[in-house]
Amino acid sequence: MSSDLLAAELVRLRTDFTFLRRSFTADMAGRDPFTEVPRLLQSLATLRGGDAAEAAGRRSRFVEAVTGRPVAAAVPAPA
């Protein structure tokens, strides 16, 4: 599963906590946290700022990655 899709799903669900400590520690090995953490936070801010159609597309790709079956992205009605 792509970490981008997982992050998008966590943002969609408005989570504020996750148990990814081991993954984070392993992925940060040999990297500078003063560089990487701001990049991570910017990526999350970008996901939060995306429009509904983009979020629906990411959700569709996430469900397909989990289930192995394509899912049509729900397109939100105009406001």
C-alpha positions as a printed Julia matrix, in Angstrom:
79×3 Matrix{Float64}:
   0.0    0.0    0.0
   1.28   3.41  -0.94
   2.04   5.64   2.03
   0.49   8.51   0.06
  -2.84   6.67  -0.15
  -2.7    5.75   3.53
  -1.95   9.36   4.48
  -4.83  10.57   2.29
  -7.23   8.17   3.99
  -6.08   9.26   7.45
  -6.64  12.88   6.44
 -10.07  12.03   4.99
 -11.04  10.41   8.29
  -9.68  13.46  10.16
  -7.5   11.31  12.37
  -5.11  13.03  14.72
  -3.24   9.97  15.97
  -1.89   6.76  14.49
   0.31   3.87  15.56
   2.98   3.99  12.88
   5.95   4.44  15.21
   7.99   1.5   13.88
   7.37   2.39  10.25
   8.28   6.0   10.9
  11.46   5.03  12.74
  12.48   2.58  10.0
  11.71   5.06   7.21
  13.65   7.84   8.96
  16.83   5.78   9.34
  19.68   7.79   7.88
  17.5   10.83   7.21
  17.51  14.25   8.82
  14.3   14.73  10.84
  14.72  18.52  10.63
  14.31  18.14   6.86
  11.87  15.25   6.64
   9.31  16.19   9.32
   8.51  19.58   7.74
   8.15  17.81   4.37
   5.72  15.34   5.95
   3.71  18.14   7.55
   3.57  20.03   4.23
   2.36  16.91   2.48
  -0.46  16.51   5.03
  -1.39  20.18   4.67
  -1.6   19.72   0.9
  -3.9   16.71   1.34
  -6.12  18.68   3.73
  -6.34  21.55   1.25
  -7.36  19.43  -1.74
 -10.81  19.69  -3.25
 -13.57  17.1   -2.89
 -13.01  15.57  -6.34
  -9.33  14.96  -5.59
 -10.23  13.41  -2.22
 -12.79  11.14  -3.92
 -10.17   9.97  -6.41
  -7.67   9.21  -3.66
 -10.39   7.35  -1.71
 -11.19   5.26  -4.79
  -7.52   4.35  -5.28
  -7.2    3.49  -1.56
 -10.21   1.15  -1.66
  -8.87  -0.5   -4.8
  -5.46  -1.0   -3.14
  -7.12  -2.62  -0.12
  -9.73  -4.75  -1.89
  -8.01  -5.36  -5.22
 -11.15  -4.23  -7.04
 -11.6   -0.99  -8.93
 -14.07   1.44  -7.4
 -15.54   4.41  -9.21
 -14.74   7.68  -7.49
 -17.82   9.38  -6.14
 -18.02  12.88  -7.53
 -19.5   15.32  -5.03
 -22.44  17.47  -6.07
 -21.62  21.12  -6.7
 -22.27  23.37  -3.69
